[in-house]
Amino acid sequence: MRTEDAGADGHDLRHHGDAEVRGDGSALVDLAVNVRAGTPPAWLREVIAGSLDSLAAYPDGRAARAAVAARHRLPVERVLLTAGAAEAFVLLARALKVRRPVVVHPQFTEPEAALRDAGHTVDRVLLREEDGFRLDPSAVPEDADLVVIGNPTNPTSVLHPAEAVAGLARPGRVLVVDEAFMDAVPGEREALAGRTDVPGLVVLRSLTKTWGLAGLRIGYVLAAPEVIAELERAQPLWPVSTPALAAARACVSPRALAEAEEAARRVAVERAHLVSALSAFAGHGLRVVEPPEGPFVLVRVPEATAVRHRLRALGHAVRRGDTFPGLGAEWLRLAVRGPEVVTAFATALRSALRPCPPTRPSR
């Protein structure tokens, strides 16, 4: 790992996977966006539709906030509902008075973008490919008073041990852990959500990935009451809509948690199928970052930009990797999809790689 000054370095921090499927990409088979396919489920759509009768009233988030608190066995004073996890990054950047924020990359770029937009100078700790993009807590500068890390990390799909992440905590430091994809991990192992013994811990959760609610915008923050109060003061009035509040209550219900666990186990099976299919292209220099633990995989492949364009011409959208600090133009991120989609994608990938001659395996 190394520390890097996050100046203007050519990384487009505002580029996200949905850019691959907007406009003329809307008809493509989507392996670029990390929202679970086939969502939201019918029962959740019915809950959201049922909330529309209440649109004349201003949103009242008390019941949803209490439901989230109960889900994590926390007092409501430790919960803040937000318009997706992305809003939480903006609130943190604007509300917290920090001197040296550090973002651990490669990871979701919105935290750094929000910090920079708020006028902060941001340092980066870059995890290395040769280390499997795994965290070494000692690489984070001791004087960092805000540290941001994702777990499991987008785009590497690495799941860091909870105690390694918790080891980043220090007195006087805010430790922000983005757990937007933790509910896609069977058993949510390595989660820190609900912990109150880690000083300065702030955990962010999203309900948009597993439940297919990216267009509704709903997430939440778990933190000490004084941090929640600071963030709430920076938040506009009625930031979460009535339909999003209804969705939040539904998505933390016992029924929903059981369904999410089942979906996480299914994703693990589908991810193994995807990794197996990708292994057939090792001779073309394609390498998967293993073991992936999120609903996506990161791959390195020669001439990835050209391969991505050929895949688009063949009807498949994948996420470019060069907008993530710590990665370059040879990286692509692939969302986990079902067996039929993966089989069709493997066929397209074979054609897209054909102009790239197979490489000899190293001795």
Summary of the structure (lengths in Angstrom):
residues: 363
radius of gyration: 20.3
end to end distance: 26.8
largest distance: 69.0
contacts: 1195
relative contact order: 0.17
helix: 41%
strand: 16%
